[in-house]
Structures are given as C-alpha cells and as structure tokens.
Amino acid sequence: MEEHSTRPIHPKGDFFDLKGNHTTVATEAMAGVTTFFAMAYIIMVNPSVLSQTGMPWGAVFIATIIASVIGTLMMGLFANVPYAQAPGMGLNAFFTYTVCFALGFKWQEALAMVFICGIVNMVITVTKLRRLIITSIPKSLRFAISGGIGIFIAYIGIKNAGLLQFAVDPGNYVSADGKNTIDITKTAVTATAGAVPELVKLNTPFVLLAVVGIILTFILLVKKVPGAILISIAAVTILGIPFGVTQLGGGTTISFGEAISQLPQTFGAAFGAEGMGHLFSNPATLPTVFMTVFAFSMTDMFDTVGTLIGTGSKSGIFDISDEGTLSQGKGVSTKMDRALFADMVATTSGAVIGTSNVTTFVESSAGIGVGGRTGLTSVFTSLLFILSAFAAPLISAVPACATAPALIAVGIMMLSSFKEIEWTDLEEAIPGFFAGVFMALSYSISCGIAMGFIMYCIVKTVKGKAKEVSPVLWVVTALFVLNFVVQAVI
C-alpha cells in the first residue's frame, strides 16, 4: 500500500503507469465503456431537468457533454484516476426546484452561483479551509445529506413518472402570485398542508410505460446487466413510439446543429446582466445568495469526497496517505487532491458553458469494478461522451416516462449512505432525520441541510456536549438560522 502512495503519478515512459497499476489498455478501454453506459442517462436527464427553468434544451444538452468531457479528461490526464464527471443528479435538482422554483432566482443567476461555488471550492481544496470544513461536520450528517439527496431524487423521479396526483381541499391553497382572485386554470397555486399525495390510476400510456420502465430498470440492475439504466431508457422510448408518447420529428426533436445554435444562449450567461450583474443588485437577497452558494459548495464537495473515498479506498486507487492529506494537508500533492481540484474546475467550466454543478459520478464504480485503475479509463469515457453529441435528434425524443426510472434508481443507490448512521442513538437519529428525510419532505436540499445542522446543535447543547460542536459548524448554523429569518420577513 505504501508503494502505491510513493509511486509518481505519471512515471517516465508510461503516462498512466499501466504496469504499476496492474492493468492493460484493453482493460482500461472496457472500463471506460462500462462507466459511460452506466452514467450515459445524464445526457438525457440533465437537459430535461434544467430546461424546466427556461434554459434551452439543446444548449443544456451540449453543455452537459462539454462539461462532462472537460471534467472527465481532467480526471484522466491531470489526476490519473478512473473517474468520470458530469452534471450531478441532486445538484441539478437543487438548481431547478430549489434555487429557481422555490427561491425565485433566474437560471442565469443560478449559473452565476454555480460558478462562484466552483471558485470557492477551488480555494477550499488548495488551502487549509478544506480541513476546517471537513472536520467540522460530523460523519453522521454527511451520510444523512447524501442519503437525503437520494430520497429527493427518487421522489422527483416518481413525480416525473406521473405516478402521483395531489388532492387539495377547498380553501387550502393560495395564489402563488399573491392575487386575491384565483383562477386555477391560469394561475399557479401554493397548497397548504391540506394537499395529500395519492397514486394515480394506471390507465394512461405515459404512466403504464413509466411502470414498465421502473420494473425493467430494476430487473436489469438486479441482474447486474452493464448499462442497465441506459437499456431501460432506450426500451421505453422505443415502446412509446406506437403509443404516441415518443414523438419523432414534427418539430419535437432537435438536431446536433440546432443544439449547437442554442449554446450561445447559455454560454457566458452567468456573467451577463441577468446573471452575475443582477445577482448582487438587491441587498435584501444577499443572505439567500450566500446561503445558496454555501449549499451548492457543501453538497458538491462532500458528494465528491464521499465517492472518491468510498470507491477508491477499497480498490487501491487511493490509500491512507491520500485520505490523510485530504483532511490535514493543503495543495494538490496527491491523486485525491488532484481529483478534487479537477472536480472544481469542471464545475466552474460547466457554469460558464451553461449547466449545473459537475461532480464525480458514483457510477464510475462500474468501470472500476471491471478493472479500471488509471486515467486511461476516463479518456475512453470522454471519447464516448464526444460521440454522443451527434445523437441529439434521438436523445431529444426521449420522453420523461423513460428517464424517470433512472432518477428513481439513482436515488435508491444513494440511500446506502443511511446505513452508516446509528439510528438507535437519538443523538445521531434526530439530526440525521432532518438532514436526510426532511430534505425530501420539504422538497429542498438546502432546507434539509440547514435543519440537520440546527437540530445537531440543539441536541448536543441539551446533552451538555455543546463543546463537541465545531466553531465552524456553529457559525454555519447561525447563518442558516439567519437565512430562515430573512425569508420570513421579506
């Protein structure tokens, strides 16, 4: 193990150190292909999520691919590790459903916040700030946040599949625009706790195809079929053609050329008048902006750290010295440092191009599982991402009922983090519930993180263990409380 940590990242004469990592070009190629097909669903799902904010679908499609290529190539050529990057599930949901829908920011402003998040995390990664933040947040809360995002993603998938409807009693809803007269056919409404979710009748082609997709996805996953999620998406899309759910042609799909032509609408939008220029124009919203960037940064960083440690330690890609440097050192002296830095550069680049936070995909473990050990795996994955750009007409025809099962599957996979929490100990269970389960119940990742931190501080104080709470965590919690106060009075 020590030999692994002292071996240079790029030995002379062997850029990827294939011999030292006991692998071959053929094995790395197979690993790269496996990783790509395990995560290729993001090419379809990310545009479908972000386009709900008003972003052009084609621009997000191209931005997703470019950002994925940049991040994955950096993992391969700069860090020499077999990880792939792409806009993260959960982070794109936070971007759309919390930042844009719940908080009311424009998508251009959200991109600006993602860019700032990338810069902040770059600074954190190369300085001792990383150690202060990582060591201040207890492991139980980190696991709860990861698992909570999983529930949140799965819930979005269930909604996108059209499986839920909400019954609202008269008088239990108000106009979202604040007007007294409500025409629910024309005006969005905000329901109170009187809204009750229920299962829809399974009698429409869209819903039935979603059910077929869910069943097929989990059959393939349980059977460990390579590219299970992608196969399911393709199958449901094809089945949807005769039922009229999948629309081919007729102006409903988009070509590669059209997608490229839309890219200027998002490229650099983060720095325009409606982006960075407007983001800091209203002093009243500055606390919310700060807290949103904080939520982006923490979620992105811990998502990546968890993926790297969780998959890299078991396979030997990273060792104890790498993890020690992560929490105690600074700079980019090890492969893990470089991997983290690559992740932050990818997020910043993605914001410039036009997509939400880019993060290290846990699906990289699929390629690692078949023998991927070096950055050459990532290079092969990047090449496939590039080729996928020319499949825009087919990808844009994929219906939501085909991609919804992918969201549910990814969400379930993320729930494994909950097993690390000691649920029989209320000191862990109470903060864990609010940071995890409450995240989905409140339909807000940032609210879940905030409530988890607040309840953790309360529980520790009541138990007479306030000194165990890091000063950094006290400061962050106070900022979360301030954010709630600001939202209550504005």
C-alpha positions as a Python dict, from the first residue, in 0.01 Angstrom:
ca = {
    (1, 'M'): (0, 0, 0),
    (2, 'E'): (284, 239, 79),
    (3, 'E'): (443, 166, -258),
    (4, 'H'): (124, 288, -418),
    (5, 'S'): (137, 622, -239),
    (6, 'T'): (505, 692, -319),
    (7, 'R'): (487, 594, -687),
    (8, 'P'): (484, 903, -913),
    (9, 'I'): (151, 987, -1073),
    (10, 'H'): (296, 979, -1426),
    (11, 'P'): (609, 757, -1433),
    (12, 'K'): (857, 829, -1710),
    (13, 'G'): (777, 629, -2023),
    (14, 'D'): (432, 526, -1902),
    (15, 'F'): (199, 823, -1867),
    (16, 'F'): (-78, 624, -1698),
    (17, 'D'): (151, 375, -1519),
    (18, 'L'): (-47, 78, -1651),
    (19, 'K'): (208, -176, -1530),
    (20, 'G'): (236, -26, -1187),
    (21, 'N'): (-142, -36, -1155),
    (22, 'H'): (-160, -393, -1286),
    (23, 'T'): (-385, -313, -1581),
    (24, 'T'): (-380, -304, -1961),
    (25, 'V'): (-510, -83, -2241),
    (26, 'A'): (-782, -338, -2319),
    (27, 'T'): (-897, -349, -1958),
    (28, 'E'): (-900, 30, -1933),
    (29, 'A'): (-1099, 54, -2257),
    (30, 'M'): (-1361, -191, -2131),
    (31, 'A'): (-1379, 0, -1802),
    (32, 'G'): (-1426, 329, -1987),
    (33, 'V'): (-1709, 189, -2197),
    (34, 'T'): (-1874, 38, -1889),
    (35, 'T'): (-1857, 366, -1697),
    (36, 'F'): (-2003, 558, -1990),
    (37, 'F'): (-2304, 332, -2032),
    (38, 'A'): (-2365, 329, -1658),
    (39, 'M'): (-2392, 709, -1649),
    (40, 'A'): (-2499, 799, -2005),
    (41, 'Y'): (-2852, 862, -1882),
    (42, 'I'): (-2732, 1202, -1757),
    (43, 'I'): (-2707, 1320, -2119),
    (44, 'M'): (-3085, 1288, -2144),
    (45, 'V'): (-3190, 1352, -1786),
    (46, 'N'): (-2990, 1671, -1719),
    (47, 'P'): (-3144, 1871, -2007),
    (48, 'S'): (-3491, 1751, -1910),
    (49, 'V'): (-3438, 1879, -1553),
    (50, 'L'): (-3265, 2211, -1627),
    (51, 'S'): (-3484, 2302, -1927),
    (52, 'Q'): (-3776, 2336, -1683),
    (53, 'T'): (-3616, 2663, -1569),
    (54, 'G'): (-3644, 2809, -1920),
    (55, 'M'): (-3297, 2709, -2034),
    (56, 'P'): (-3297, 2589, -2398),
    (57, 'W'): (-3288, 2207, -2408),
    (58, 'G'): (-3032, 2190, -2688),
    (59, 'A'): (-2791, 2427, -2516),
    (60, 'V'): (-2806, 2228, -2192),
    (61, 'F'): (-2758, 1905, -2392),
    (62, 'I'): (-2436, 2035, -2549),
    (63, 'A'): (-2321, 2199, -2226),
    (64, 'T'): (-2373, 1871, -2040),
    (65, 'I'): (-2148, 1688, -2285),
    (66, 'I'): (-1877, 1955, -2299),
    (67, 'A'): (-1863, 1989, -1921),
    (68, 'S'): (-1853, 1610, -1883),
    (69, 'V'): (-1566, 1583, -2131),
    (70, 'I'): (-1367, 1859, -1960),
    (71, 'G'): (-1414, 1713, -1613),
    (72, 'T'): (-1355, 1351, -1714),
    (73, 'L'): (-1043, 1434, -1917),
    (74, 'M'): (-903, 1626, -1619),
    (75, 'M'): (-961, 1320, -1403),
    (76, 'G'): (-772, 1112, -1656),
    (77, 'L'): (-491, 1340, -1766),
    (78, 'F'): (-437, 1555, -1456),
    (79, 'A'): (-523, 1320, -1169),
    (80, 'N'): (-470, 984, -1346),
    (81, 'V'): (-772, 822, -1181),
    (82, 'P'): (-1056, 622, -1345),
    (83, 'Y'): (-1340, 857, -1257),
    (84, 'A'): (-1592, 1027, -1483),
    (85, 'Q'): (-1762, 1358, -1421),
    (86, 'A'): (-2089, 1510, -1535),
    (87, 'P'): (-2356, 1747, -1403),
    (88, 'G'): (-2466, 1582, -1081),
    (89, 'M'): (-2808, 1445, -1003),
    (90, 'G'): (-2934, 1616, -691),
    (91, 'L'): (-2731, 1925, -770),
    (92, 'N'): (-2930, 1982, -1091),
    (93, 'A'): (-3249, 1919, -892),
    (94, 'F'): (-3136, 2176, -634),
    (95, 'F'): (-3060, 2418, -919),
    (96, 'T'): (-3408, 2377, -1072),
    (97, 'Y'): (-3653, 2303, -794),
    (98, 'T'): (-3499, 2496, -506),
    (99, 'V'): (-3291, 2782, -648),
    (100, 'C'): (-3511, 2870, -945),
    (101, 'F'): (-3857, 2749, -845),
    (102, 'A'): (-3865, 2785, -466),
    (103, 'L'): (-3629, 3082, -421),
    (104, 'G'): (-3728, 3255, -744),
    (105, 'F'): (-3384, 3315, -897),
    (106, 'K'): (-3343, 3326, -1274),
    (107, 'W'): (-3146, 3041, -1428),
    (108, 'Q'): (-2876, 3289, -1528),
    (109, 'E'): (-2834, 3387, -1162),
    (110, 'A'): (-2826, 3020, -1065),
    (111, 'L'): (-2541, 2964, -1314),
    (112, 'A'): (-2357, 3258, -1159),
    (113, 'M'): (-2392, 3097, -816),
    (114, 'V'): (-2262, 2765, -952),
    (115, 'F'): (-1958, 2949, -1092),
    (116, 'I'): (-1892, 3114, -756),
    (117, 'C'): (-1932, 2773, -591),
    (118, 'G'): (-1661, 2632, -816),
    (119, 'I'): (-1422, 2914, -730),
    (120, 'V'): (-1494, 2880, -359),
    (121, 'N'): (-1432, 2507, -366),
    (122, 'M'): (-1108, 2555, -560),
    (123, 'V'): (-983, 2782, -280),
    (124, 'I'): (-1106, 2535, -19),
    (125, 'T'): (-931, 2247, -197),
    (126, 'V'): (-586, 2408, -211),
    (127, 'T'): (-589, 2564, 137),
    (128, 'K'): (-639, 2455, 497),
    (129, 'L'): (-1001, 2569, 476),
    (130, 'R'): (-1075, 2223, 338),
    (131, 'R'): (-957, 2063, 661),
    (132, 'L'): (-1158, 2302, 877),
    (133, 'I'): (-1483, 2240, 692),
    (134, 'I'): (-1447, 1864, 651),
    (135, 'T'): (-1357, 1807, 1015),
    (136, 'S'): (-1632, 2041, 1141),
    (137, 'I'): (-1922, 1841, 1001),
    (138, 'P'): (-1981, 1507, 1177),
    (139, 'K'): (-1981, 1194, 965),
    (140, 'S'): (-2341, 1113, 1055),
    (141, 'L'): (-2459, 1438, 897),
    (142, 'R'): (-2250, 1381, 584),
    (143, 'F'): (-2408, 1039, 537),
    (144, 'A'): (-2753, 1180, 609),
    (145, 'I'): (-2712, 1453, 347),
    (146, 'S'): (-2602, 1202, 84),
    (147, 'G'): (-2889, 966, 160),
    (148, 'G'): (-3137, 1253, 177),
    (149, 'I'): (-3041, 1366, -170),
    (150, 'G'): (-3114, 1010, -280),
    (151, 'I'): (-3469, 1026, -143),
    (152, 'F'): (-3514, 1366, -304),
    (153, 'I'): (-3402, 1241, -646),
    (154, 'A'): (-3619, 929, -623),
    (155, 'Y'): (-3920, 1140, -530),
    (156, 'I'): (-3865, 1364, -832),
    (157, 'G'): (-3847, 1051, -1046),
    (158, 'I'): (-4179, 927, -910),
    (159, 'K'): (-4337, 1264, -984),
    (160, 'N'): (-4187, 1278, -1334),
    (161, 'A'): (-4326, 932, -1399),
    (162, 'G'): (-4672, 1076, -1344),
    (163, 'L'): (-4746, 830, -1065),
    (164, 'L'): (-4866, 1092, -816),
    (165, 'Q'): (-5153, 1335, -800),
    (166, 'F'): (-5238, 1571, -515),
    (167, 'A'): (-5581, 1624, -366),
    (168, 'V'): (-5634, 1969, -216),
    (169, 'D'): (-5939, 2061, -12),
    (170, 'P'): (-6117, 2392, -92),
    (171, 'G'): (-5962, 2684, 92),
    (172, 'N'): (-5630, 2507, 140),
    (173, 'Y'): (-5447, 2680, -141),
    (174, 'V'): (-5344, 3036, -221),
    (175, 'S'): (-5237, 3210, -537),
    (176, 'A'): (-4863, 3189, -597),
    (177, 'D'): (-4864, 3541, -744),
    (178, 'G'): (-5027, 3691, -434),
    (179, 'K'): (-5351, 3797, -605),
    (180, 'N'): (-5682, 3760, -426),
    (181, 'T'): (-5879, 3620, -718),
    (182, 'I'): (-5765, 3273, -816),
    (183, 'D'): (-5831, 3106, -1150),
    (184, 'I'): (-5661, 2770, -1100),
    (185, 'T'): (-5668, 2709, -1475),
    (186, 'K'): (-5441, 3008, -1534),
    (187, 'T'): (-5263, 3082, -1206),
    (188, 'A'): (-5012, 2871, -1017),
    (189, 'V'): (-5120, 2797, -662),
    (190, 'T'): (-4940, 2712, -342),
    (191, 'A'): (-5121, 2444, -143),
    (192, 'T'): (-5107, 2420, 236),
    (193, 'A'): (-5072, 2102, 439),
    (194, 'G'): (-5421, 2014, 314),
    (195, 'A'): (-5262, 1872, -2),
    (196, 'V'): (-5245, 1493, 11),
    (197, 'P'): (-5049, 1284, -242),
    (198, 'E'): (-5210, 975, -387),
    (199, 'L'): (-5139, 721, -658),
    (200, 'V'): (-5290, 795, -998),
    (201, 'K'): (-5498, 546, -1191),
    (202, 'L'): (-5273, 330, -1404),
    (203, 'N'): (-5475, 377, -1718),
    (204, 'T'): (-5273, 605, -1947),
    (205, 'P'): (-4994, 507, -2189),
    (206, 'F'): (-4749, 751, -2025),
    (207, 'V'): (-4797, 612, -1675),
    (208, 'L'): (-4803, 249, -1789),
    (209, 'L'): (-4479, 296, -1982),
    (210, 'A'): (-4323, 454, -1673),
    (211, 'V'): (-4423, 148, -1469),
    (212, 'V'): (-4274, -80, -1735),
    (213, 'G'): (-3955, 127, -1725),
    (214, 'I'): (-3931, 105, -1347),
    (215, 'I'): (-3976, -272, -1349),
    (216, 'L'): (-3732, -321, -1638),
    (217, 'T'): (-3470, -94, -1483),
    (218, 'F'): (-3462, -282, -1155),
    (219, 'I'): (-3467, -624, -1320),
    (220, 'L'): (-3160, -526, -1521),
    (221, 'L'): (-2988, -369, -1220),
    (222, 'V'): (-3051, -672, -1002),
    (223, 'K'): (-2916, -894, -1280),
    (224, 'K'): (-2613, -658, -1297),
    (225, 'V'): (-2652, -602, -1671),
    (226, 'P'): (-2394, -344, -1794),
    (227, 'G'): (-2566, -22, -1898),
    (228, 'A'): (-2892, -128, -1729),
    (229, 'I'): (-3030, 224, -1692),
    (230, 'L'): (-2947, 321, -2049),
    (231, 'I'): (-3103, 0, -2185),
    (232, 'S'): (-3424, 70, -1995),
    (233, 'I'): (-3441, 429, -2123),
    (234, 'A'): (-3393, 307, -2481),
    (235, 'A'): (-3653, 30, -2445),
    (236, 'V'): (-3925, 257, -2302),
    (237, 'T'): (-3850, 521, -2564),
    (238, 'I'): (-3899, 265, -2843),
    (239, 'L'): (-4216, 125, -2681),
    (240, 'G'): (-4352, 478, -2663),
    (241, 'I'): (-4346, 528, -3040),
    (242, 'P'): (-4663, 329, -3127),
    (243, 'F'): (-4845, 482, -2829),
    (244, 'G'): (-4765, 837, -2935),
    (245, 'V'): (-4568, 906, -2616),
    (246, 'T'): (-4236, 924, -2801),
    (247, 'Q'): (-4260, 1195, -3063),
    (248, 'L'): (-4022, 1153, -3356),
    (249, 'G'): (-3988, 1450, -3588),
    (250, 'G'): (-4256, 1711, -3633),
    (251, 'G'): (-4054, 1978, -3454),
    (252, 'T'): (-4044, 1788, -3123),
    (253, 'T'): (-3682, 1676, -3158),
    (254, 'I'): (-3365, 1873, -3205),
    (255, 'S'): (-3067, 1818, -3433),
    (256, 'F'): (-2699, 1850, -3345),
    (257, 'G'): (-2682, 2172, -3545),
    (258, 'E'): (-2983, 2319, -3366),
    (259, 'A'): (-2838, 2225, -3029),
    (260, 'I'): (-2511, 2398, -3117),
    (261, 'S'): (-2701, 2706, -3234),
    (262, 'Q'): (-2869, 2733, -2892),
    (263, 'L'): (-2542, 2716, -2697),
    (264, 'P'): (-2471, 3093, -2718),
    (265, 'Q'): (-2787, 3147, -2510),
    (266, 'T'): (-2627, 2979, -2207),
    (267, 'F'): (-2255, 3024, -2278),
    (268, 'G'): (-2136, 3308, -2056),
    (269, 'A'): (-2491, 3381, -1936),
    (270, 'A'): (-2364, 3358, -1579),
    (271, 'F'): (-2173, 3684, -1632),
    (272, 'G'): (-2444, 3877, -1818),
    (273, 'A'): (-2685, 4142, -1695),
    (274, 'E'): (-2936, 3876, -1587),
    (275, 'G'): (-2665, 3665, -1425),
    (276, 'M'): (-2385, 3798, -1207),
    (277, 'G'): (-2495, 4155, -1281),
    (278, 'H'): (-2840, 4103, -1129),
    (279, 'L'): (-2743, 3854, -859),
    (280, 'F'): (-2593, 4115, -626),
    (281, 'S'): (-2819, 4407, -718),
    (282, 'N'): (-3069, 4354, -435),
    (283, 'P'): (-2920, 4376, -82),
    (284, 'A'): (-3226, 4202, 63),
    (285, 'T'): (-3147, 3880, -124),
    (286, 'L'): (-2775, 3872, -45),
    (287, 'P'): (-2815, 3641, 259),
    (288, 'T'): (-3012, 3398, 43),
    (289, 'V'): (-2748, 3417, -231),
    (290, 'F'): (-2474, 3346, 21),
    (291, 'M'): (-2658, 3050, 172),
    (292, 'T'): (-2741, 2909, -171),
    (293, 'V'): (-2376, 2922, -278),
    (294, 'F'): (-2287, 2760, 53),
    (295, 'A'): (-2540, 2480, -6),
    (296, 'F'): (-2406, 2427, -359),
    (297, 'S'): (-2048, 2417, -232),
    (298, 'M'): (-2101, 2180, 60),
    (299, 'T'): (-2320, 1938, -136),
    (300, 'D'): (-2078, 1932, -429),
    (301, 'M'): (-1767, 1887, -215),
    (302, 'F'): (-1900, 1614, 13),
    (303, 'D'): (-2062, 1431, -277),
    (304, 'T'): (-1724, 1408, -448),
    (305, 'V'): (-1527, 1333, -131),
    (306, 'G'): (-1767, 1051, -44),
    (307, 'T'): (-1745, 900, -392),
    (308, 'L'): (-1365, 911, -404),
    (309, 'I'): (-1312, 767, -57),
    (310, 'G'): (-1593, 514, -83),
    (311, 'T'): (-1481, 362, -413),
    (312, 'G'): (-1110, 444, -422),
    (313, 'S'): (-1002, 303, -88),
    (314, 'K'): (-1146, -43, -150),
    (315, 'S'): (-991, -72, -496),
    (316, 'G'): (-647, 65, -404),
    (317, 'I'): (-678, 371, -628),
    (318, 'F'): (-634, 584, -316),
    (319, 'D'): (-466, 484, 8),
    (320, 'I'): (-446, 603, 367),
    (321, 'S'): (-191, 873, 284),
    (322, 'D'): (-430, 1023, 31),
    (323, 'E'): (-711, 1041, 285),
    (324, 'G'): (-479, 1186, 547),
    (325, 'T'): (-373, 1463, 313),
    (326, 'L'): (-738, 1530, 230),
    (327, 'S'): (-828, 1619, 588),
    (328, 'Q'): (-496, 1751, 717),
    (329, 'G'): (-296, 1900, 433),
    (330, 'K'): (-328, 2154, 156),
    (331, 'G'): (-239, 2190, -210),
    (332, 'V'): (-264, 1921, -479),
    (333, 'S'): (15, 1685, -378),
    (334, 'T'): (-171, 1353, -412),
    (335, 'K'): (-403, 1190, -664),
    (336, 'M'): (-702, 1258, -442),
    (337, 'D'): (-609, 1626, -418),
    (338, 'R'): (-584, 1641, -797),
    (339, 'A'): (-915, 1461, -838),
    (340, 'L'): (-1086, 1712, -609),
    (341, 'F'): (-928, 2004, -793),
    (342, 'A'): (-1039, 1856, -1128),
    (343, 'D'): (-1392, 1834, -992),
    (344, 'M'): (-1397, 2203, -901),
    (345, 'V'): (-1250, 2312, -1235),
    (346, 'A'): (-1522, 2111, -1410),
    (347, 'T'): (-1794, 2282, -1204),
    (348, 'T'): (-1658, 2625, -1292),
    (349, 'S'): (-1628, 2536, -1660),
    (350, 'G'): (-1977, 2390, -1665),
    (351, 'A'): (-2124, 2710, -1521),
    (352, 'V'): (-1955, 2915, -1794),
    (353, 'I'): (-2089, 2684, -2066),
    (354, 'G'): (-2437, 2651, -1921),
    (355, 'T'): (-2504, 2368, -1676),
    (356, 'S'): (-2532, 2300, -1305),
    (357, 'N'): (-2254, 2165, -1080),
    (358, 'V'): (-2033, 1900, -1234),
    (359, 'T'): (-1942, 1625, -990),
    (360, 'T'): (-1771, 1287, -975),
    (361, 'F'): (-2022, 1014, -1059),
    (362, 'V'): (-2057, 717, -828),
    (363, 'E'): (-2134, 517, -1144),
    (364, 'S'): (-1759, 529, -1205),
    (365, 'S'): (-1753, 232, -970),
    (366, 'A'): (-1898, 25, -1257),
    (367, 'G'): (-1581, 79, -1459),
    (368, 'I'): (-1361, 28, -1154),
    (369, 'G'): (-1546, -297, -1095),
    (370, 'V'): (-1431, -436, -1430),
    (371, 'G'): (-1069, -341, -1370),
    (372, 'G'): (-1030, 31, -1444),
    (373, 'R'): (-741, 167, -1237),
    (374, 'T'): (-592, 464, -1423),
    (375, 'G'): (-684, 781, -1604),
    (376, 'L'): (-691, 595, -1934),
    (377, 'T'): (-1035, 468, -1832),
    (378, 'S'): (-1152, 829, -1810),
    (379, 'V'): (-1005, 911, -2151),
    (380, 'F'): (-1208, 634, -2315),
    (381, 'T'): (-1521, 753, -2133),
    (382, 'S'): (-1459, 1107, -2260),
    (383, 'L'): (-1436, 988, -2620),
    (384, 'L'): (-1778, 825, -2592),
    (385, 'F'): (-1924, 1145, -2448),
    (386, 'I'): (-1794, 1332, -2752),
    (387, 'L'): (-1953, 1083, -2992),
    (388, 'S'): (-2286, 1107, -2807),
    (389, 'A'): (-2319, 1473, -2907),
    (390, 'F'): (-2414, 1367, -3259),
    (391, 'A'): (-2712, 1168, -3129),
    (392, 'A'): (-2911, 1482, -3038),
    (393, 'P'): (-3216, 1402, -3258),
    (394, 'L'): (-3263, 1066, -3085),
    (395, 'I'): (-3187, 1184, -2735),
    (396, 'S'): (-3424, 1483, -2753),
    (397, 'A'): (-3710, 1247, -2841),
    (398, 'V'): (-3678, 1055, -2513),
    (399, 'P'): (-3996, 1108, -2303),
    (400, 'A'): (-4000, 1178, -1929),
    (401, 'C'): (-4154, 839, -1854),
    (402, 'A'): (-3835, 681, -1992),
    (403, 'T'): (-3592, 887, -1783),
    (404, 'A'): (-3798, 889, -1461),
    (405, 'P'): (-3696, 531, -1367),
    (406, 'A'): (-3332, 642, -1392),
    (407, 'L'): (-3393, 908, -1129),
    (408, 'I'): (-3560, 655, -901),
    (409, 'A'): (-3275, 407, -948),
    (410, 'V'): (-3002, 663, -880),
    (411, 'G'): (-3190, 784, -573),
    (412, 'I'): (-3215, 433, -432),
    (413, 'M'): (-2844, 374, -488),
    (414, 'M'): (-2765, 683, -284),
    (415, 'L'): (-2969, 557, 12),
    (416, 'S'): (-2683, 326, 109),
    (417, 'S'): (-2532, 618, 298),
    (418, 'F'): (-2805, 585, 562),
    (419, 'K'): (-2661, 254, 682),
    (420, 'E'): (-2366, 441, 832),
    (421, 'I'): (-2595, 628, 1073),
    (422, 'E'): (-2665, 480, 1417),
    (423, 'W'): (-3043, 517, 1411),
    (424, 'T'): (-3087, 369, 1759),
    (425, 'D'): (-2894, 663, 1904),
    (426, 'L'): (-3120, 970, 1912),
    (427, 'E'): (-2816, 1199, 1913),
    (428, 'E'): (-2749, 1077, 1559),
    (429, 'A'): (-3102, 986, 1452),
    (430, 'I'): (-3265, 1326, 1511),
    (431, 'P'): (-3014, 1536, 1311),
    (432, 'G'): (-2994, 1253, 1056),
    (433, 'F'): (-3369, 1256, 1001),
    (434, 'F'): (-3387, 1630, 945),
    (435, 'A'): (-3079, 1640, 723),
    (436, 'G'): (-3191, 1337, 524),
    (437, 'V'): (-3560, 1254, 527),
    (438, 'F'): (-3673, 1614, 586),
    (439, 'M'): (-3483, 1713, 274),
    (440, 'A'): (-3733, 1527, 57),
    (441, 'L'): (-4037, 1614, 269),
    (442, 'S'): (-3960, 1986, 240),
    (443, 'Y'): (-3865, 1942, -128),
    (444, 'S'): (-3546, 2138, -63),
    (445, 'I'): (-3189, 2016, -29),
    (446, 'S'): (-3075, 2334, 143),
    (447, 'C'): (-3361, 2319, 397),
    (448, 'G'): (-3265, 1962, 480),
    (449, 'I'): (-2901, 2054, 536),
    (450, 'A'): (-3000, 2357, 743),
    (451, 'M'): (-3241, 2164, 965),
    (452, 'G'): (-2986, 1888, 1013),
    (453, 'F'): (-2724, 2136, 1133),
    (454, 'I'): (-2970, 2320, 1357),
    (455, 'M'): (-3102, 2002, 1522),
    (456, 'Y'): (-2747, 1870, 1568),
    (457, 'C'): (-2651, 2184, 1760),
    (458, 'I'): (-2971, 2171, 1968),
    (459, 'V'): (-2928, 1803, 2058),
    (460, 'K'): (-2564, 1847, 2156),
    (461, 'T'): (-2646, 2152, 2367),
    (462, 'V'): (-2928, 1973, 2550),
    (463, 'K'): (-2696, 1679, 2618),
    (464, 'G'): (-2435, 1913, 2763),
    (465, 'K'): (-2198, 1847, 2475),
    (466, 'A'): (-2202, 2189, 2310),
    (467, 'K'): (-1821, 2197, 2321),
    (468, 'E'): (-1816, 1897, 2085),
    (469, 'V'): (-1968, 2113, 1812),
    (470, 'S'): (-1703, 2276, 1597),
    (471, 'P'): (-1693, 2659, 1599),
    (472, 'V'): (-1716, 2642, 1220),
    (473, 'L'): (-2040, 2443, 1247),
    (474, 'W'): (-2181, 2695, 1497),
    (475, 'V'): (-2110, 2977, 1252),
    (476, 'V'): (-2265, 2790, 959),
    (477, 'T'): (-2573, 2700, 1166),
    (478, 'A'): (-2616, 3063, 1272),
    (479, 'L'): (-2607, 3163, 906),
    (480, 'F'): (-2875, 2905, 825),
    (481, 'V'): (-3096, 3046, 1104),
    (482, 'L'): (-3035, 3398, 971),
    (483, 'N'): (-3140, 3279, 627),
    (484, 'F'): (-3472, 3148, 763),
    (485, 'V'): (-3531, 3479, 942),
    (486, 'V'): (-3460, 3675, 625),
    (487, 'Q'): (-3700, 3460, 422),
    (488, 'A'): (-3969, 3505, 686),
    (489, 'V'): (-3961, 3885, 676),
    (490, 'I'): (-3915, 3952, 303),
}
